[in-house]
Amino acid sequence: MVSVNPVGPTDLSAAGADLFDSERQDWLVDPRTAFDAWLASQNFRHSSAEVYRAQWGLFLEWLQARHKNLVTVDMGSIAEFVGGLSIRKPQRARYLRLIERVLDHVREIELASTNPARFIAQDGEAEWRNARDNEPTGFLTIAERSALIAYLSSPVTNLTSAQRWRERRDRALIAVFLGGGIKTGEARTMSVDCVTAGSPWVVIEASNPLFTRRTRLAPFAVSVLDAWLDERKQAELSGELVFPASPSGRPMHKATMLRAVDALVEAAGISRSREARASPHTLRNSFAADLFESGVEPEVVGQWLGFAQAVSANRLHRAWKTWNEQEKFDAETRLEETSTSSEDPDQTRERG
């Protein structure tokens, strides 16, 4: 344990000095418990407090692994920690803001004048700002899913015959990504024998019969796929592929699928609200998210997604839980910031 030789003003009473000494020692000996006490005094929402507690715990574990504590931590250490987080840049900034606030409190107790987190936060050219964004597993929010589903289910009008069947095909393709968790390679080779009109079950064939599986489509995906199968029949497209690239029946290229996702996400009006591009894999993850939200067990979700091992489904479930908590935290943070910015300036000055 590192010893601390506090230096304070000479006019402090003995009782006050004892109080500062005690709290200073708490932060040094048991920073988790000291943080809980500080957190309780901040009047945060319960959900926000839980996120802050988890963030602080991760920071402490990182410090412990490097044999540092709240006294010996410096700017370089904090910059290294924040820059190495596998989260987006705005979330790194919020993480740094938490560390800054806590160290403000700790440094105030120590009667010290420097806070290394504050220097990093104020440095516009700090390395952590330039660190590559390590995007976590991506999902669509519930609102984004709803908007995309609404567009996929909307009428197809004012198109030529060739434009209409391609629009129907692309909508059905995105529907089986979002509503069935199907991969691009699986969609590319899927034959009409694998689907039955009106049925939620789709057979995903594999070169090894042991890996052939079934997945269950969401109701909206069944409707969108049925509309495409009717259109496909009326257009008299050749071949046995569910999603042909042309009337001759040749398979779609993956790049064409990606463009279809981009176009429909844009048409649904959700691309502008997203920091990261929505890919077929994002839609597949969002299919799993919808199942997790409905209480479906990770093991079942893994079977429908075609995971060979249960650990993959559990890993995706943990990623979804982490993402879901972060979404709630971000929403509450925005609400708190909005409430703060809309306060009456006179009332704010009176409280200050």
Secondary structure as GFF3:
##gff-version 3
##sequence-region A 1 352
A	DSSP	alpha_helix	14	29	.	.	.	ID=ss1
A	DSSP	alpha_helix	31	40	.	.	.	ID=ss2
A	DSSP	alpha_helix	46	65	.	.	.	ID=ss3
A	DSSP	alpha_helix	75	83	.	.	.	ID=ss4
A	DSSP	alpha_helix	89	110	.	.	.	ID=ss5
A	DSSP	alpha_helix	116	122	.	.	.	ID=ss6
A	DSSP	alpha_helix	127	130	.	.	.	ID=ss7
A	DSSP	alpha_helix	142	152	.	.	.	ID=ss8
A	DSSP	alpha_helix	161	180	.	.	.	ID=ss9
A	DSSP	alpha_helix	184	189	.	.	.	ID=ss10
A	DSSP	three_ten_helix	192	194	.	.	.	ID=ss11
A	DSSP	beta_strand	201	204	.	.	.	ID=ss12
A	DSSP	three_ten_helix	209	211	.	.	.	ID=ss13
A	DSSP	beta_strand	213	216	.	.	.	ID=ss14
A	DSSP	alpha_helix	219	235	.	.	.	ID=ss15
A	DSSP	alpha_helix	254	267	.	.	.	ID=ss16
A	DSSP	alpha_helix	280	293	.	.	.	ID=ss17
A	DSSP	alpha_helix	298	305	.	.	.	ID=ss18
A	DSSP	alpha_helix	310	341	.	.	.	ID=ss19
A	DSSP	alpha_helix	345	351	.	.	.	ID=ss20
###
